[in-house]
Amino acid sequence: MKIFFGDINLASGIEYGETPIDFKIFGQRAVQVLSTIRGDEAKAVDRGNLTTRLEFRVRKRHDTAEAAQNYAIRHASELRDLQTDLTIVGEPSNTGYYLKNAVVSSVESVSNGNVSEHFYRIVGGAVTLAER
């Protein structure tokens, strides 16, 4: 699986040994619960909004340990203040999906030798299938 946040490549896919680990997707509807005084039961009302949250981890190999450290240090800053489309491309089918107007809500980066590892939480609206 390849993952792009706008023009930023978060996971390069199988060919580069950068496939997402522990990939999870959560969909949550905006639901309002209505209750009345002395009512027998509450009523749930779907407000029609869907929030999707993705979580995954990616390991990246670098030429040197210093390059891995530098990437881990600056990577979160590269993603700050961006709101753009997240593109997910399945492998080997090349089926594409979009999460429109996504935001990286958090990223945790660690370096160990010449490898950096990043844990992402990304939030957006509905996931849609890309047109072919």
N, CA, C and O of each residue as an XYZ file, in Angstrom:
528
protein
N       0.839     -1.169      0.000
C       0.000      0.000      0.000
C       0.892      1.243      0.000
O       1.858      1.330      0.758
N       0.553      2.190     -0.855
C       1.245      3.475     -0.905
C       0.306      4.527     -0.326
O      -0.905      4.475     -0.540
N       0.874      5.487      0.411
C       0.063      6.545      1.015
C       0.744      7.888      0.776
O       1.925      8.068      1.073
N      -0.031      8.828      0.232
C       0.455     10.177     -0.037
C      -0.433     11.179      0.681
O      -1.659     11.075      0.635
N       0.181     12.147      1.343
C      -0.546     13.246      1.971
C      -0.235     14.479      1.138
O       0.790     15.133      1.330
N      -1.147     14.789      0.197
C      -0.848     15.820     -0.790
C       0.351     15.361     -1.603
O       0.315     14.285     -2.201
N       1.418     16.164     -1.635
C       2.636     15.818     -2.369
C       3.651     15.076     -1.507
O       4.716     14.702     -1.999
N       3.343     14.856     -0.232
C       4.281     14.211      0.678
C       4.035     12.707      0.683
O       2.916     12.251      0.921
N       5.083     11.949      0.421
C       5.012     10.501      0.362
C       5.194      9.931      1.769
O       6.297      9.971      2.314
N       4.127      9.404      2.357
C       4.221      8.825      3.699
C       4.650      7.371      3.660
O       5.372      6.920      4.549
N       4.220      6.625      2.647
C       4.581      5.206      2.510
C       4.779      4.905      1.028
O       3.842      5.030      0.240
N       5.988      4.510      0.646
C       6.331      4.297     -0.767
C       5.894      2.948     -1.315
O       5.929      2.735     -2.527
N       5.482      2.030     -0.441
C       4.959      0.757     -0.914
C       5.951     -0.382     -0.902
O       7.066     -0.262     -0.394
N       5.515     -1.496     -1.477
C       6.245     -2.760     -1.442
C       7.643     -2.633     -2.049
O       8.613     -3.122     -1.470
N       7.750     -1.993     -3.191
C       9.026     -1.890     -3.899
C      10.132     -1.279     -3.037
O      11.300     -1.644     -3.172
N       9.767     -0.354     -2.156
C      10.745      0.337     -1.313
C      10.760     -0.181      0.126
O      11.471      0.361      0.972
N       9.992     -1.211      0.402
C       9.943     -1.755      1.757
C       9.276     -0.821      2.749
O       9.571     -0.854      3.944
N       8.375      0.010      2.250
C       7.662      0.971      3.092
C       6.164      0.728      3.019
O       5.425      1.541      2.464
N       5.717     -0.382      3.573
C       4.279     -0.642      3.620
C       3.775     -0.325      5.025
O       4.486     -0.561      6.002
N       2.573      0.201      5.137
C       2.030      0.528      6.457
C       1.919     -0.705      7.344
O       1.564     -1.793      6.890
N       2.227     -0.508      8.607
C       2.130     -1.548      9.625
C       0.988     -1.140     10.554
O       0.799      0.047     10.822
N       0.231     -2.111     11.043
C      -0.881     -1.830     11.981
C      -1.858     -0.805     11.413
O      -2.294      0.097     12.129
N      -2.203     -0.935     10.137
C      -3.133     -0.012      9.484
C      -4.528     -0.206     10.063
O      -5.067     -1.313     10.045
N      -5.106      0.866     10.573
C      -6.462      0.818     11.140
C      -7.265      1.985     10.583
O      -6.733      3.069     10.344
N      -8.532      1.745     10.385
C      -9.429      2.804      9.933
C     -10.673      2.797     10.812
O     -11.260      1.746     11.072
N     -11.065      3.982     11.262
C     -12.222      4.140     12.142
C     -13.186      5.126     11.497
O     -12.788      6.228     11.121
N     -14.444      4.739     11.366
C     -15.475      5.641     10.879
C     -16.437      5.955     12.013
O     -16.896      5.052     12.713
N     -16.737      7.215     12.190
C     -17.638      7.603     13.275
C     -18.670      8.592     12.758
O     -18.328      9.624     12.179
N     -19.930      8.264     12.974
C     -21.037      9.133     12.584
C     -21.289     10.166     13.677
O     -21.102      9.884     14.860
N     -21.709     11.348     13.281
C     -22.122     12.366     14.246
C     -23.561     12.031     14.653
O     -24.489     12.146     13.852
N     -23.724     11.622     15.890
C     -25.032     11.194     16.392
C     -25.408     12.076     17.583
O     -24.610     12.289     18.495
N     -26.626     12.576     17.553
C     -27.142     13.359     18.668
C     -28.171     12.507     19.398
O     -29.065     11.930     18.779
N     -28.038     12.434     20.704
C     -28.987     11.659     21.503
C     -29.994     12.625     22.112
O     -29.627     13.562     22.822
N     -31.276     12.380     21.823
C     -32.359     13.212     22.341
C     -33.071     12.461     23.460
O     -33.411     11.287     23.320
N     -33.286     13.144     24.546
C     -34.056     12.538     25.630
C     -34.988     13.598     26.195
O     -34.717     14.795     26.100
N     -36.077     13.151     26.778
C     -37.052     14.081     27.357
C     -37.251     13.756     28.827
O     -37.028     12.630     29.274
N     -37.664     14.742     29.544
C     -37.990     14.517     30.955
C     -39.214     13.610     30.999
O     -40.200     13.849     30.302
N     -39.144     12.587     31.807
C     -40.186     11.581     31.972
C     -40.416     10.728     30.720
O     -41.416     10.016     30.631
N     -39.512     10.795     29.771
C     -39.633      9.969     28.563
C     -39.234      8.534     28.875
O     -38.425      8.286     29.769
N     -39.804      7.596     28.135
C     -39.489      6.182     28.336
C     -38.124      5.808     27.781
O     -37.438      4.953     28.341
N     -37.726      6.442     26.687
C     -36.450      6.091     26.091
C     -35.891      7.275     25.308
O     -36.624      8.168     24.884
N     -34.598      7.254     25.134
C     -33.924      8.280     24.346
C     -34.015      7.925     22.864
O     -34.319      6.787     22.503
N     -33.753      8.897     22.027
C     -33.780      8.669     20.588
C     -32.450      9.155     20.005
O     -32.015     10.270     20.294
N     -31.816      8.330     19.197
C     -30.576      8.704     18.531
C     -30.907      9.255     17.146
O     -31.689      8.659     16.405
N     -30.310     10.393     16.802
C     -30.537     11.028     15.509
C     -29.196     11.131     14.780
O     -28.247     11.724     15.295
N     -29.123     10.552     13.582
C     -27.916     10.631     12.769
C     -27.878     12.007     12.116
O     -28.797     12.368     11.381
N     -26.834     12.771     12.371
C     -26.711     14.125     11.825
C     -26.083     14.142     10.435
O     -25.921     15.206      9.839
N     -25.728     12.955      9.914
C     -25.271     12.859      8.530
C     -23.801     13.167      8.305
O     -23.349     13.160      7.160
N     -23.049     13.435      9.348
C     -21.623     13.718      9.192
C     -20.824     12.460      9.508
O     -21.121     11.748     10.468
N     -19.817     12.195      8.699
C     -18.929     11.054      8.947
C     -17.515     11.568      9.126
O     -17.019     12.346      8.311
N     -16.876     11.134     10.184
C     -15.469     11.412     10.414
C     -14.722     10.096     10.269
O     -15.123      9.082     10.840
N     -13.632     10.114      9.501
C     -12.807      8.928      9.333
C     -11.432      9.218      9.925
O     -10.833     10.261      9.664
N     -10.948      8.276     10.725
C      -9.613      8.395     11.304
C      -8.785      7.198     10.862
O      -9.221      6.053     10.981
N      -7.607      7.465     10.358
C      -6.658      6.424      9.971
C      -5.492      6.438     10.936
O      -5.038      7.501     11.361
N      -5.009      5.260     11.280
C      -3.804      5.136     12.087
C      -2.927      4.088     11.437
O      -3.407      3.023     11.049
N      -1.639      4.385     11.315
C      -0.695      3.410     10.773
C       0.722      3.829     11.118
O       0.989      4.963     11.513
N       1.616      2.870     10.953
C       3.032      3.044     11.254
C       3.826      2.717      9.989
O       3.478      1.788      9.260
N       4.887      3.476      9.727
C       5.735      3.242      8.560
C       7.202      3.324      8.977
O       7.598      4.226      9.715
N       7.998      2.378      8.499
C       9.453      2.400      8.703
C      10.127      2.814      7.400
O       9.794      2.313      6.326
N      11.080      3.735      7.512
C      11.827      4.212      6.348
C      13.321      3.984      6.577
O      13.849      4.289      7.646
N      13.990      3.451      5.566
C      15.449      3.280      5.624
C      16.122      4.515      5.033
O      15.668      5.073      4.034
N      17.206      4.925      5.668
C      17.970      6.089      5.218
C      19.413      5.659      4.976
O      19.831      4.587      5.413
N      20.160      6.493      4.285
C      21.556      6.162      3.971
C      22.439      6.097      5.214
O      23.365      5.289      5.282
N      22.152      6.947      6.193
C      22.974      7.002      7.410
C      22.088      7.154      8.635
O      20.907      7.483      8.522
N      22.660      6.916      9.795
C      21.938      7.132     11.052
C      21.609      8.608     11.225
O      20.537      8.951     11.723
N      22.521      9.479     10.820
C      22.276     10.917     10.937
C      21.106     11.346     10.053
O      20.295     12.181     10.457
N      21.017     10.780      8.854
C      19.892     11.099      7.959
C      18.567     10.649      8.586
O      17.563     11.352      8.480
N      18.563      9.491      9.230
C      17.351      9.002      9.900
C      16.960      9.940     11.043
O      15.783     10.256     11.216
N      17.953     10.382     11.821
C      17.686     11.307     12.933
C      17.136     12.629     12.418
O      16.160     13.153     12.955
N      17.760     13.163     11.381
C      17.313     14.444     10.816
C      15.889     14.352     10.278
O      15.085     15.263     10.475
N      15.584     13.258      9.603
C      14.233     13.072      9.064
C      13.219     12.983     10.206
O      12.159     13.606     10.145
N      13.540     12.213     11.241
C      12.630     12.074     12.381
C      12.398     13.426     13.061
O      11.285     13.716     13.498
N      13.437     14.246     13.150
C      13.317     15.548     13.815
C      12.435     16.507     13.027
O      11.621     17.216     13.617
N      12.580     16.543     11.712
C      11.870     17.561     10.918
C      10.530     17.103     10.344
O       9.746     17.937      9.891
N      10.251     15.803     10.351
C       9.080     15.277      9.644
C       7.757     15.850     10.153
O       6.908     16.230      9.347
N       7.565     15.919     11.456
C       6.300     16.451     11.996
C       6.079     17.900     11.559
O       4.946     18.301     11.296
N       7.158     18.686     11.481
C       7.040     20.084     11.052
C       6.595     20.197      9.593
O       5.889     21.140      9.235
N       6.999     19.250      8.753
C       6.591     19.262      7.348
C       5.081     19.098      7.198
O       4.490     19.589      6.237
N       4.464     18.407      8.152
C       3.038     18.092      8.062
C       2.156     19.121      8.768
O       0.937     19.126      8.595
N       2.772     19.983      9.557
C       2.023     20.976     10.333
C       1.315     21.965      9.404
O       1.858     22.350      8.368
N       0.147     22.357      9.768
C      -0.647     23.365      9.051
C      -1.104     22.934      7.663
O      -1.556     23.771      6.882
N      -0.996     21.650      7.339
C      -1.464     21.180      6.043
C      -2.856     20.573      6.166
O      -3.131     19.806      7.090
N      -3.709     20.914      5.250
C      -4.997     20.251      5.099
C      -5.129     19.968      3.614
O      -5.288     20.882      2.805
N      -5.062     18.699      3.268
C      -5.036     18.302      1.863
C      -5.633     16.907      1.725
O      -6.047     16.305      2.716
N      -5.676     16.404      0.522
C      -6.218     15.063      0.293
C      -5.176     14.006      0.626
O      -3.998     14.152      0.299
N      -5.619     12.954      1.272
C      -4.789     11.782      1.506
C      -5.151     10.777      0.420
O      -6.330     10.506      0.191
N      -4.155     10.232     -0.242
C      -4.372      9.248     -1.295
C      -3.790      7.918     -0.845
O      -2.643      7.851     -0.404
N      -4.579      6.868     -0.957
C      -4.156      5.516     -0.611
C      -4.243      4.675     -1.884
O      -5.277      4.655     -2.552
N      -3.152      3.983     -2.214
C      -3.129      3.144     -3.408
C      -2.832      1.713     -2.980
O      -1.761      1.434     -2.441
N      -3.777      0.804     -3.219
C      -3.594     -0.598     -2.872
C      -2.595     -1.263     -3.808
O      -2.488     -0.906     -4.981
N      -1.870     -2.231     -3.270
C      -0.907     -2.979     -4.090
C      -1.227     -4.457     -4.026
O      -1.507     -4.960     -2.937
N      -1.201     -5.163     -5.109
C      -0.750     -4.771     -6.448
C      -1.865     -4.253     -7.362
O      -1.609     -3.979     -8.534
N      -3.082     -4.114     -6.862
C      -4.222     -3.772     -7.719
C      -4.209     -2.329     -8.215
O      -4.859     -2.016     -9.212
N      -3.479     -1.446     -7.535
C      -3.471     -0.009     -7.835
C      -4.840      0.640     -7.670
O      -5.113      1.670     -8.286
N      -5.701      0.052     -6.849
C      -6.985      0.665     -6.530
C      -6.709      1.872     -5.637
O      -6.012      1.766     -4.628
N      -7.261      3.012     -6.021
C      -7.002      4.237     -5.280
C      -8.193      4.690     -4.465
O      -9.344      4.504     -4.858
N      -7.898      5.289     -3.321
C      -8.914      5.863     -2.439
C      -8.458      7.243     -2.007
O      -7.260      7.513     -1.923
N      -9.426      8.123     -1.732
C      -9.130      9.468     -1.248
C      -9.810      9.707      0.086
O     -10.928      9.251      0.327
N      -9.119     10.424      0.936
C      -9.698     11.000      2.147
C      -9.539     12.500      1.958
O      -8.462     13.051      2.181
N     -10.623     13.159      1.544
C     -10.581     14.573      1.176
C     -10.375     15.465      2.406
O     -10.856     15.168      3.499
N      -9.655     16.551      2.194
C      -9.441     17.569      3.224
C      -8.976     16.973      4.541
O      -9.507     17.304      5.602
N      -8.000     16.110      4.475
C      -7.493     15.430      5.672
C      -6.503     16.307      6.430
O      -5.910     17.236      5.881
N      -6.346     15.983      7.703
C      -5.398     16.664      8.575
C      -4.646     15.603      9.368
O      -5.247     14.649      9.861
N      -3.334     15.768      9.492
C      -2.557     14.889     10.363
C      -2.749     15.407     11.777
O      -2.237     16.469     12.131
N      -3.491     14.653     12.589
C      -3.758     15.118     13.954
C      -2.573     14.860     14.868
O      -2.372     15.590     15.838
N      -1.777     13.818     14.570
C      -0.538     13.608     15.324
C       0.392     12.690     14.553
O      -0.040     11.832     13.785
N       1.678     12.895     14.779
C       2.710     12.022     14.227
C       3.782     11.858     15.293
O       4.220     12.827     15.914
N       4.193     10.615     15.490
C       5.270     10.304     16.425
C       6.409      9.705     15.614
O       6.198      8.763     14.852
N       7.611     10.243     15.771
C       8.759      9.778     15.001
C       9.873      9.319     15.926
O      10.127      9.922     16.969
N      10.541      8.226     15.520
C      11.635      7.647     16.278
C      12.720      7.261     15.280
O      12.411      6.822     14.172
N      13.999      7.420     15.662
C      15.061      6.907     14.806
C      15.864      5.875     15.583
O      16.074      6.004     16.789
N      16.306      4.849     14.866
C      17.112      3.782     15.458
C      18.092      3.324     14.370
O      17.703      2.642     13.422
N      19.352      3.700     14.516
C      20.310      3.419     13.457
C      19.927      4.185     12.212
O      19.621      5.375     12.287
N      19.939      3.521     11.059
C      19.587      4.212      9.817
C      18.108      4.047      9.446
O      17.735      4.224      8.287
N      17.272      3.708     10.430
C      15.834      3.539     10.203
C      15.059      4.562     11.035
O      15.330      4.755     12.220
N      14.091      5.211     10.386
C      13.153      6.051     11.135
C      11.784      5.391     11.075
O      11.422      4.779     10.070
N      11.030      5.520     12.155
C       9.685      4.947     12.218
C       8.719      6.049     12.617
O       9.008      6.860     13.496
N       7.561      6.066     11.956
C       6.588      7.141     12.152
C       5.203      6.544     12.362
O       4.772      5.663     11.617
N       4.510      7.037     13.389
C       3.145      6.602     13.685
C       2.230      7.785     13.416
O       2.387      8.847     14.017
N       1.270      7.600     12.509
C       0.391      8.680     12.064
C      -1.032      8.472     12.545
O      -1.530      7.348     12.593
N      -1.680      9.576     12.901
C      -3.134      9.644     13.087
C      -3.607     10.738     12.140
O      -3.182     11.890     12.234
N      -4.496     10.356     11.227
C      -4.967     11.287     10.207
C      -6.490     11.287     10.240
O      -7.118     10.230     10.303
N      -7.078     12.479     10.196
C      -8.531     12.625     10.317
C      -9.065     13.364      9.089
O      -8.450     14.315      8.608
N     -10.215     12.912      8.590
C     -10.876     13.569      7.472
C     -12.330     13.169      7.413
O     -12.894     12.684      8.394
N     -12.930     13.371      6.269
C     -14.344     13.021      6.078
C     -14.491     11.581      5.609
O     -13.889     10.674      6.182
N     -15.280     11.373      4.579
C     -15.519     10.027      4.051
C     -14.382      9.592      3.130
O     -13.783     10.419      2.442
N     -14.089      8.310      3.117
C     -13.145      7.735      2.166
C     -13.912      7.424      0.890
O     -14.971      6.797      0.927
N     -13.365      7.870     -0.248
C     -14.032      7.628     -1.528
C     -13.107      6.874     -2.477
O     -11.885      7.001     -2.403
N     -13.697      6.103     -3.351
C     -12.957      5.358     -4.355
C     -12.533      6.312     -5.462
O     -13.335      7.129     -5.914
N     -11.285      6.219     -5.904
C     -10.790      7.067     -6.969
C     -11.381      6.635     -8.308
O     -11.553      5.442     -8.560
N     -11.682      7.577     -9.139
C     -12.188      7.287    -10.485
C     -11.053      6.728    -11.319
O      -9.914      7.182    -11.209
N     -11.359      5.748    -12.149
C     -10.323      5.185    -13.040
C     -10.468      5.730    -14.410
O      -9.693      5.378    -15.299
